[in-house]
Amino acid sequence: MKINKLVTSLVLAGLVVSAPLAYAESNASGMTDTQKKQVQDVVHDYIIKNPDVVVQSLQIYQQSQMDQAKKTIENTQNNSPKYADALFHQASDPVAGNPNGKFTVVEFFDYQCPHCVDMSSVIDDLVKNNPNVRVVFKEFPIRGPISEIATKAALAAQQQGKYYEFHKALMTSKQEPLTEDAIYALAKSVGLDVDKLKTAMRSDAVAQQIKANYKLAQDLQLLGTPALFIAKTNISKGSPSTAIVFVPGQVDKAQMQAMLAKVSS
């Protein structure tokens, strides 16, 4: 079991154990301290003697979380054509690959998301080896202030015609964790004028684009990054949900090609 899953399980177990005790305490206003202690001891001893209660509670909780996530993913898939224009046809979005490509891959990502970093080579391979594909980048900084600075810098780099070069530099940076100084050093390394970049980062256009991406992600009920939407470039709002392939997570090169084949059929 991975460490984060183990920690989550332990925390949940703690909640399972502590919740009945807290409930007993909150409903014991008419009891003496001795009576309160007796009730707490009874509940505590029961759970200690019946550990299966904790396991069952964890299983029920995990299943409910999985069911909710599955429902959310289904909703995103079914509702995605409603947002076809916002996903595929925004002139302000950074684009790589063939701008007139027949197929489009939209990626929501964060520069500090490790799965997004791993996906960057898949996206780069897609751009290099699929001349009929365009890639739309939806900057979605959900991992704190540094992610937001990186996003502002990347969007500002569009004004100097170096978005994709800078995007790749950020994604392949060896600086861990990413810092503001490292962001500007990377900008300089790809030939950006850093002073002009900083000015553009403060522009209303950059702020509004980030705000629009957040709103779109919220409307689509995205659970995290990366998130991919794949369809024919000419997709419209009235298209069936099957016209878009929604992928809530990381994929490899073979899976990406398989999804492109699916939308092209």
C-alpha positions as CSV (number, residue, x, y, z in Angstrom):
1,M,0.0,0.0,0.0
2,K,1.3,3.5,-0.9
3,I,2.1,5.8,2.1
4,N,-0.6,8.3,1.3
5,K,-3.2,5.6,1.1
6,L,-2.0,4.2,4.4
7,V,-2.2,7.6,6.1
8,T,-5.7,8.1,4.7
9,S,-6.8,4.8,6.0
10,L,-5.4,5.5,9.5
11,V,-7.0,8.9,9.6
12,L,-10.3,7.4,8.6
13,A,-9.9,4.7,11.2
14,G,-9.4,7.4,13.7
15,L,-12.5,9.1,12.7
16,V,-14.5,5.9,12.9
17,V,-13.2,5.3,16.4
18,S,-13.5,8.9,17.6
19,A,-16.9,9.7,16.1
20,P,-19.0,7.5,18.4
21,L,-17.1,8.9,21.4
22,A,-17.6,12.4,20.3
23,Y,-21.3,11.7,19.8
24,A,-21.6,10.2,23.2
25,E,-19.9,13.2,24.8
26,S,-22.1,15.7,22.9
27,N,-25.3,14.0,24.0
28,A,-24.2,13.6,27.7
29,S,-25.0,17.0,29.0
30,G,-27.3,15.6,31.7
31,M,-24.7,13.1,32.9
32,T,-22.2,13.3,35.6
33,D,-18.5,13.1,34.7
34,T,-18.5,9.5,36.0
35,Q,-21.4,8.5,33.8
36,K,-19.8,10.2,30.8
37,K,-16.6,8.3,31.3
38,Q,-18.6,5.0,31.6
39,V,-20.4,5.6,28.3
40,Q,-17.1,6.5,26.6
41,D,-15.4,3.4,28.0
42,V,-18.3,1.1,26.8
43,V,-18.1,2.5,23.2
44,H,-14.3,2.4,23.2
45,D,-14.1,-1.2,24.5
46,Y,-16.7,-2.3,22.0
47,I,-14.7,-1.0,19.1
48,I,-11.4,-2.4,20.4
49,K,-13.0,-5.9,20.9
50,N,-14.7,-5.7,17.4
51,P,-12.1,-4.3,15.0
52,D,-14.1,-5.5,12.1
53,V,-16.4,-2.6,12.7
54,V,-13.6,-0.2,11.7
55,V,-12.7,-2.3,8.7
56,Q,-16.3,-2.4,7.5
57,S,-16.7,1.3,8.0
58,L,-13.6,2.0,6.0
59,Q,-14.8,-0.3,3.2
60,I,-18.2,1.4,3.1
61,Y,-16.6,4.8,3.1
62,Q,-14.2,3.9,0.3
63,Q,-16.9,2.4,-1.8
64,S,-19.1,5.5,-1.4
65,Q,-16.1,7.6,-2.5
66,M,-15.6,5.4,-5.5
67,D,-19.3,5.5,-6.4
68,Q,-19.3,9.3,-6.1
69,A,-16.2,9.7,-8.2
70,K,-17.7,7.4,-10.9
71,K,-20.9,9.4,-10.9
72,T,-19.0,12.6,-11.3
73,I,-16.9,11.2,-14.2
74,E,-20.1,10.1,-15.9
75,N,-21.6,13.5,-15.5
76,T,-18.5,15.2,-16.9
77,Q,-18.6,12.9,-19.9
78,N,-22.3,13.4,-20.5
79,N,-22.2,17.2,-20.1
80,S,-19.0,17.9,-22.0
81,P,-20.7,18.8,-25.3
82,K,-22.5,21.7,-23.6
83,Y,-19.0,23.2,-23.1
84,A,-17.6,22.3,-26.5
85,D,-16.9,26.0,-27.5
86,A,-15.2,26.8,-24.2
87,L,-13.2,23.6,-24.4
88,F,-12.1,23.5,-28.0
89,H,-12.7,26.9,-29.6
90,Q,-11.3,29.7,-27.4
91,A,-9.0,31.9,-29.5
92,S,-7.0,32.9,-26.4
93,D,-6.0,29.4,-25.4
94,P,-2.4,28.3,-26.1
95,V,-2.2,25.8,-28.9
96,A,0.5,23.4,-30.0
97,G,0.7,21.1,-33.0
98,N,-1.2,21.8,-36.1
99,P,-3.5,24.8,-35.5
100,N,-5.8,23.5,-38.3
101,G,-5.6,19.8,-37.2
102,K,-8.7,17.7,-37.7
103,F,-8.5,16.4,-34.1
104,T,-8.0,18.3,-30.9
105,V,-6.7,17.2,-27.5
106,V,-7.5,19.6,-24.6
107,E,-5.5,19.2,-21.4
108,F,-6.2,20.7,-18.0
109,F,-2.9,20.7,-16.0
110,D,-0.8,22.1,-13.2
111,Y,2.9,22.6,-13.4
112,Q,3.4,21.1,-10.0
113,C,1.2,18.0,-10.6
114,P,3.6,15.0,-10.9
115,H,1.1,13.2,-13.2
116,C,1.0,16.2,-15.5
117,V,4.8,16.3,-15.5
118,D,4.8,12.6,-16.6
119,M,2.2,13.4,-19.2
120,S,4.3,16.1,-20.8
121,S,6.4,13.6,-22.8
122,V,3.2,12.0,-24.1
123,I,1.9,15.4,-25.2
124,D,5.2,16.3,-26.8
125,D,5.2,12.9,-28.7
126,L,1.7,13.6,-29.8
127,V,2.6,17.0,-31.2
128,K,5.7,15.6,-33.0
129,N,4.1,12.5,-34.5
130,N,0.6,13.4,-35.3
131,P,0.5,16.2,-38.0
132,N,-3.3,16.3,-38.0
133,V,-3.7,17.0,-34.2
134,R,-3.8,20.3,-32.3
135,V,-3.4,20.4,-28.6
136,V,-5.2,23.0,-26.5
137,F,-3.6,23.9,-23.1
138,K,-6.0,24.8,-20.2
139,E,-3.8,26.2,-17.4
140,F,-5.4,25.1,-14.2
141,P,-3.2,26.1,-11.2
142,I,-4.7,24.2,-8.2
143,R,-1.5,23.5,-6.2
144,G,-0.8,26.8,-4.6
145,P,0.8,30.2,-5.2
146,I,3.8,28.9,-7.2
147,S,1.5,27.0,-9.6
148,E,-0.3,30.3,-10.1
149,I,2.9,32.2,-10.8
150,A,4.0,29.5,-13.3
151,T,0.6,29.7,-15.0
152,K,0.7,33.5,-15.2
153,A,4.2,33.4,-16.6
154,A,3.3,30.7,-19.2
155,L,0.2,32.6,-20.4
156,A,2.2,35.8,-20.5
157,A,4.8,34.1,-22.7
158,Q,2.2,33.9,-25.5
159,Q,2.7,37.6,-26.1
160,Q,6.3,36.9,-27.0
161,G,5.4,33.8,-29.1
162,K,7.2,31.3,-26.9
163,Y,4.4,29.6,-24.9
164,Y,5.1,26.0,-25.9
165,E,8.9,26.3,-25.5
166,F,8.4,27.8,-22.0
167,H,5.7,25.3,-21.2
168,K,8.0,22.4,-21.9
169,A,10.8,24.0,-19.9
170,L,8.5,24.3,-16.9
171,M,7.3,20.7,-17.3
172,T,10.8,19.3,-17.6
173,S,12.4,21.5,-14.9
174,K,14.8,19.6,-12.5
175,Q,14.0,22.2,-9.9
176,E,11.9,20.5,-7.1
177,P,10.0,22.1,-5.8
178,L,9.5,24.8,-8.4
179,T,10.3,28.3,-7.2
180,E,9.6,31.8,-8.5
181,D,13.3,32.4,-9.2
182,A,13.5,29.1,-11.1
183,I,10.4,30.1,-13.2
184,Y,12.1,33.3,-14.3
185,A,15.4,31.5,-14.9
186,L,13.6,29.1,-17.2
187,A,11.9,32.0,-19.0
188,K,15.3,33.5,-19.7
189,S,16.7,30.2,-20.8
190,V,14.1,29.9,-23.6
191,G,14.7,33.5,-24.8
192,L,11.9,35.4,-23.1
193,D,12.3,39.0,-22.0
194,V,11.7,38.5,-18.3
195,D,10.9,42.2,-17.6
196,K,8.2,42.2,-20.3
197,L,7.0,38.8,-19.1
198,K,6.5,40.1,-15.5
199,T,4.5,43.1,-16.9
200,A,2.3,40.8,-19.0
201,M,1.7,38.5,-16.0
202,R,-0.1,41.4,-14.2
203,S,-2.4,42.0,-17.1
204,D,-6.2,41.7,-16.9
205,A,-6.1,39.3,-19.9
206,V,-4.0,36.8,-18.0
207,A,-6.2,37.1,-14.9
208,Q,-9.4,36.6,-16.8
209,Q,-8.1,33.6,-18.7
210,I,-7.2,31.8,-15.4
211,K,-10.6,32.8,-14.0
212,A,-12.3,31.3,-17.1
213,N,-10.4,28.1,-16.8
214,Y,-11.4,27.7,-13.2
215,K,-15.0,28.3,-14.1
216,L,-14.9,25.8,-16.9
217,A,-13.3,23.2,-14.7
218,Q,-16.0,23.8,-12.0
219,D,-18.8,23.5,-14.6
220,L,-17.3,20.2,-15.8
221,Q,-16.9,19.0,-12.2
222,L,-13.2,18.1,-12.7
223,L,-11.7,16.2,-9.8
224,G,-8.1,17.1,-10.5
225,T,-5.3,17.1,-13.0
226,P,-4.5,16.0,-15.6
227,A,-7.8,15.9,-17.3
228,L,-8.1,15.4,-21.1
229,F,-10.9,16.0,-23.6
230,I,-10.4,14.6,-27.1
231,A,-12.7,15.2,-30.1
232,K,-12.8,16.2,-33.7
233,T,-11.9,19.9,-33.9
234,N,-15.2,20.8,-35.5
235,I,-17.2,19.5,-32.5
236,S,-20.2,21.7,-31.6
237,K,-22.5,22.2,-28.6
238,G,-25.2,19.9,-30.0
239,S,-22.9,16.9,-30.5
240,P,-23.6,13.6,-28.6
241,S,-21.6,12.9,-25.5
242,T,-19.9,10.0,-27.4
243,A,-18.3,12.5,-29.7
244,I,-15.9,13.5,-26.9
245,V,-13.5,11.2,-25.0
246,F,-13.0,12.4,-21.5
247,V,-10.0,11.0,-19.6
248,P,-9.7,11.9,-15.9
249,G,-6.1,11.2,-15.4
250,Q,-2.7,10.2,-16.8
251,V,-2.3,8.1,-20.0
252,D,0.6,6.7,-21.8
253,K,1.5,7.1,-25.5
254,A,-0.3,3.9,-26.6
255,Q,-3.5,4.9,-24.7
256,M,-3.4,8.3,-26.2
257,Q,-3.2,6.9,-29.8
258,A,-6.0,4.5,-29.0
259,M,-8.2,7.4,-27.9
260,L,-7.4,9.4,-31.0
261,A,-8.4,6.4,-33.1
262,K,-11.7,6.2,-31.2
263,V,-12.7,9.8,-32.0
264,S,-11.6,9.4,-35.6
265,S,-13.7,6.4,-36.3
